[in-house]
Amino acid sequence: MAPPGSKGFGQSPFPGGVDRGLTLESISALFPVFEQASAGAISVDAESRLTWINDSYCRLLGIEDPEAVIGRPVAEVIPATRMPEVVRSGRPLLLDIMEYRGQQLVVMRLPVFNDAGTEVQGAVAFVLYDDLQPLTPLVSKYRRLQSDLAAAKRALAKRGARYEMADFVGASAAVLEVKRRARLAAARNTPVLLLGETGTGKEVLAQAVHASSLRAERPFVAVNVAAIPDNLLEAEFFGVAPGAYTGADKRQRQGKFQLADGGTLFLDEVGDMPGHLQAKLLRALQEGEVEPLGSNEVAPVDVRVIAATSRNLEEMVAAGSFRADLYYRLNVLSIRVPTLRERLVDLGILCDTILEKLAAESGEPRAEITAEAINVLRQHDWPGNIRELRNTLEQTLALNEECSVIDVPQLLTALPAPARRGRQPGVPSAPVRPLQEAVRDAERSAIHNALTASGGNKAQAARLLGIPRSVLYEKLGRLADMSENPDE
Ligand SMILES: Nc1ncnc2c1ncn2[C@@H]1O[C@H](COP(=O)(O)OP(=O)(O)OP(=O)(O)O)[C@@H](O)[C@H]1O
């Protein structure tokens, strides 16, 4: 039956029109059909007191003396009933599952209106099924879909965070301390600040903290502040309201904060954040709300922030280029991630893990590395840290076909020049040459090192070298000219 006021199409089944709720008169024709087809029926008055109950419902509920329950509030007789809600709202509950002493009953509840259709004068209810058996296929399909959904959500969350605590490899005292603090961070919900040079594993650690936290099943969203042009950062972080500017999407575009809702947002290179956005980030952290670009409304977000930087934030605060209030907000729990130079004892285990990963990625047999080769690696300074170590091992394998054991000669094909010279005190490490030539070679080697460490990323290499990107391009151009005309 169409509810009062609803629209429909085609020829109406009720030519006289339907403009009232169910009245006693209209329900009386249908009542016997429902009553006999169902496993039980009751009616209540405008105060939700039981006015009538049939035999089968009494049997179902185990009521021996029906007279004793008539006139009592229905909720006293059937504690899980929602009849009072139907009487109060005047809205039917067409299908509901109600628990009664361990059984699950599928029930339908309908409000009953007075003749004028203006006031609820009670309600009737029918037990459609007293056993879920006939609904089993439906229920099991629902359960299967629920568990597929949960599995898909878990897989999605894992895709966000690929690393766990065990992936932060190392057994040195410095690494054990890092892991102790990371576990502490995982158990809390406060912001975490990861400090360390490029390639030391800050992102690995951020993912590990997320994976060990209560938010592990929720998203892990990473954003590298240095990699996004300043004018796009605000939209990237906080999203864009529909039609915020000419050409903007008609729909709302979610920012990283909204995408990370319920989970963790990893802000890499937070020291590169421009001033005006630092204020907005501070507000998001303090108030737990964000304001999409072009919107005057704020939206609540529940995000745990892990920030990382290779820059000296304290110095930046002193110089006025990083807000002190944001710094203190981010620096609730800080973890200094050690450089590879500080934990050379971990070289062996790191090489082992990296070679294992490289084999899994390429499908080739796993290569071994000799103790002598590791000794050579120990001589190097590793400005690009573990990322550089990984690149060096990857290049060694690429340059030495079918290499099953990496020994010193294989390693030297890929290792940047300075480490090859070794450190022999008292013996010149290279022939004495004119200073200009030595400086040029040192510059070439420093640039080569930085590019290897950054995996060819020139912006990152320039940062490692402590020079602007434009200067790096200029130097690369000059070095290229020199290799073409070596006598210049
Ligand atoms: N402790 C570790 N154990 C194993 N692998 C590591 C470890 N730390 C880093 N790596 C590997 O080194 C590479 C660089 O790590 P990651 O990106 O986490 O460094 P980062 O400090 O965040 O660098 P950046 O500051 O340049 O973003 C990755 O390939 C990562 O798998």
Ligand as a Chemical Component Dictionary entry (heavy atoms), coordinates in Angstrom:
data_LIG
# 
_chem_comp.id                   LIG 
_chem_comp.type                 NON-POLYMER 
_chem_comp.pdbx_formal_charge   0 
_chem_comp.three_letter_code    LIG 
# 
loop_
_chem_comp_atom.comp_id 
_chem_comp_atom.atom_id 
_chem_comp_atom.alt_atom_id 
_chem_comp_atom.type_symbol 
_chem_comp_atom.charge 
_chem_comp_atom.model_Cartn_x 
_chem_comp_atom.model_Cartn_y 
_chem_comp_atom.model_Cartn_z 
_chem_comp_atom.pdbx_ordinal 
LIG N1  N1  N 0 66.271 -0.321 8.320  1  
LIG C1  C1  C 0 66.046 -0.670 7.053  2  
LIG N2  N2  N 0 66.020 -1.955 6.725  3  
LIG C2  C2  C 0 65.827 -2.327 5.432  4  
LIG N3  N3  N 0 65.670 -1.492 4.407  5  
LIG C3  C3  C 0 65.685 -0.209 4.672  6  
LIG C4  C4  C 0 65.842 0.263  6.014  7  
LIG N4  N4  N 0 65.800 1.590  5.977  8  
LIG C5  C5  C 0 65.631 1.934  4.685  9  
LIG N5  N5  N 0 65.558 0.860  3.901  10 
LIG C6  C6  C 0 65.406 0.887  2.430  11 
LIG O1  O1  O 0 66.106 2.065  1.972  12 
LIG C7  C7  C 0 65.326 2.792  1.042  13 
LIG C8  C8  C 0 65.064 4.199  1.559  14 
LIG O2  O2  O 0 64.227 4.172  2.706  15 
LIG P1  P1  P 0 63.186 5.334  3.031  16 
LIG O3  O3  O 0 62.517 5.814  1.783  17 
LIG O4  O4  O 0 62.351 4.875  4.150  18 
LIG O5  O5  O 0 64.189 6.482  3.536  19 
LIG P2  P2  P 0 63.855 7.977  3.980  20 
LIG O6  O6  O 0 64.693 8.246  5.171  21 
LIG O7  O7  O 0 62.377 8.139  4.118  22 
LIG O8  O8  O 0 64.388 8.795  2.739  23 
LIG P3  P3  P 0 63.965 10.282 2.237  24 
LIG O9  O9  O 0 64.255 11.205 3.390  25 
LIG O10 O10 O 0 64.890 10.512 1.087  26 
LIG O11 O11 O 0 62.543 10.215 1.856  27 
LIG C9  C9  C 0 64.080 1.982  0.800  28 
LIG O12 O12 O 0 64.299 1.192  -0.346 29 
LIG C10 C10 C 0 63.975 1.083  2.007  30 
LIG O13 O13 O 0 63.376 -0.127 1.654  31 
# 
loop_
_chem_comp_bond.comp_id 
_chem_comp_bond.atom_id_1 
_chem_comp_bond.atom_id_2 
_chem_comp_bond.value_order 
_chem_comp_bond.pdbx_ordinal 
LIG N1  C1  SING 1  
LIG C1  N2  SING 2  
LIG C1  C4  DOUB 3  
LIG N2  C2  DOUB 4  
LIG C2  N3  SING 5  
LIG N3  C3  DOUB 6  
LIG C3  C4  SING 7  
LIG C3  N5  SING 8  
LIG C4  N4  SING 9  
LIG N4  C5  DOUB 10 
LIG C5  N5  SING 11 
LIG N5  C6  SING 12 
LIG C6  O1  SING 13 
LIG C6  C10 SING 14 
LIG O1  C7  SING 15 
LIG C7  C8  SING 16 
LIG C7  C9  SING 17 
LIG C8  O2  SING 18 
LIG O2  P1  SING 19 
LIG P1  O3  DOUB 20 
LIG P1  O4  SING 21 
LIG P1  O5  SING 22 
LIG O5  P2  SING 23 
LIG P2  O6  DOUB 24 
LIG P2  O7  SING 25 
LIG P2  O8  SING 26 
LIG O8  P3  SING 27 
LIG P3  O9  DOUB 28 
LIG P3  O10 SING 29 
LIG P3  O11 SING 30 
LIG C9  O12 SING 31 
LIG C9  C10 SING 32 
LIG C10 O13 SING 33 
# 
